[in-house]
Amino acid sequence: MTKDQQTVLSVIKHMTSSFQAGDIDAVMKTYEASQSIAFEPGSPVSDAAIARQAFQQFSEMAPEFTYQGHDVIVEGDLAVHIAPWRMTAKGADGTDMSADGLSVAVLRRQSDGTWKMVIDNPYGNRLLAETAQ
């Protein structure tokens, strides 16, 4: 991996570990102020306050994520991260729950050289599943 690819991957890993730890301030710092996050398939959220609230609600389920590999492509100041993921969590009633998907995230290099997410779609496999029906 190139240095840029490693840096992009470290942003993704930092976001994930912060989310699992319930550190929503750290999660939000991995996104640009103007971003789009799909908390539900086909329904992206661009309002940072709503995104923060959604992350907070999800973090209360004590999610644990695993990835089955990472692909990072960098071109200039843009990058795409693609990774299959699996999550386990506890529902509000204490029942075990799980979900999986394909994360597709677009990141942009900032003026200070750091990378932040602009688009985050953890349901990138949704269209493939709909096509298979």
Secondary structure, DSSP 4 states (H G I P E B T S, - for coil): --HHHHHHHHHHHHHHHHHHHT-HHHHHTTEEEEEEEESSTT-EE--HHHHHHHHHHHHTT--EEEES--EEEEETTEEEEEEEEEEEEE-TTS-EEEEEEEEEEEEEE-TTS-EEEEEEETTTTHHHHHHH-
